[in-house]
Amino acid sequence: MEGSIGERFQKTLQQIEQARQRASRSTQPVKLVVVTKGHPVTAVEQAIRAGVRTLGENYVQEGVEKILAITGVEGLEWHMIGHVQSRKANLICEHFDWMQSLDSLKLAQRLNRFAGERGRIQPVLLECNVSGEESKFGWPAWDEQKWDGLLDAFEEIAASSNLQVRGLMTMPPFFDDPETARPYFRRLRRLQEFLARRLPQADWNELSMGMSADFEVAIEEGATIVRVGTAIMGVRPN
Ligand SMILES: *Cc1c(COP(=O)(O)O)cnc(C)c1O
């Protein structure tokens, strides 16, 4: 892979800006979460020296270890982006600024309780499965005729006083050709519009979609948060 982490970070920021300008509908800035799963603390520190402040991790234990190892840096923001068992909810509230992969009511209830005990409000995104792939976590959202079935749970989450719903997250199937992912990004945006109509009491503004292979297409389709690992950090060592 060409260049340093810093060069690839800057290049990705430029590509994000160009894609944002192509996307006529989006004037909102796009947040870049640099995904560091599978990379050692030294690599994360390199990214931080290059100016990265927003970091994403998939596994609770690995993420917490890095968060505790990296001290004395102002303004870091850590996002949990992987599936979390509800018994680990307390660690999310303790260590992560954002919970992007909220995929069950049980986890929401526990996050709400632990956030309350800590006197904090936990920003969350609801992870939705818009492809129907069984290997994917997330609320079942591939059949647009059945979106009504999501409303009771989402309403309860939106009413949780220590959770702050901010929008939706998805992980479409992996394709070599990013164009193939476009219909899934569009579906998540339609779901966002549906929820903004049906549950206007919550904030559905954020759409977290797009990874190394397809973040530009995701931004063209309205992503406000992209999660980029390999294109910046390089191939994961394990
Ligand atoms: C690993 C991962 C990413 C980043 O993937 P890359 O292809 O390395 O950019 C983004 N989101 C989630 C949920 C991931 O698990």
The ligand as an SDF file (V2000), in Angstrom:
LIG
                    3D

 15 15  0  0  0  0  0  0  0  0999 V2000
  -13.8660   -3.4680    9.6480 C   0  0  0  0  0  0  0  0  0  0  0  0
  -15.0450   -2.5990    9.5700 C   0  0  0  0  0  0  0  0  0  0  0  0
  -15.0010   -1.3900    8.8620 C   0  0  0  0  0  0  0  0  0  0  0  0
  -13.7920   -0.9340    8.0550 C   0  0  0  0  0  0  0  0  0  0  0  0
  -13.5740   -1.8220    6.9920 O   0  0  0  0  0  0  0  0  0  0  0  0
  -12.4310   -1.5210    5.8800 P   0  0  0  0  0  0  0  0  0  0  0  0
  -12.8830   -2.3060    4.7200 O   0  0  0  0  0  0  0  0  0  0  0  0
  -11.1600   -2.0050    6.4720 O   0  0  0  0  0  0  0  0  0  0  0  0
  -12.4280   -0.0700    5.6370 O   0  0  0  0  0  0  0  0  0  0  0  0
  -16.1250   -0.5800    8.8870 C   0  0  0  0  0  0  0  0  0  0  0  0
  -17.2280   -0.9320    9.5710 N   0  0  0  0  0  0  0  0  0  0  0  0
  -17.3160   -2.0680   10.2570 C   0  0  0  0  0  0  0  0  0  0  0  0
  -18.5660   -2.3770   10.9960 C   0  0  0  0  0  0  0  0  0  0  0  0
  -16.2420   -2.9440   10.2650 C   0  0  0  0  0  0  0  0  0  0  0  0
  -16.3510   -4.0890   10.9200 O   0  0  0  0  0  0  0  0  0  0  0  0
  1  2  1  0
  2  3  1  0
  2 14  2  0
  3  4  1  0
  3 10  2  0
  4  5  1  0
  5  6  1  0
  6  7  2  0
  6  8  1  0
  6  9  1  0
 10 11  1  0
 11 12  2  0
 12 13  1  0
 12 14  1  0
 14 15  1  0
M  END
$$$$
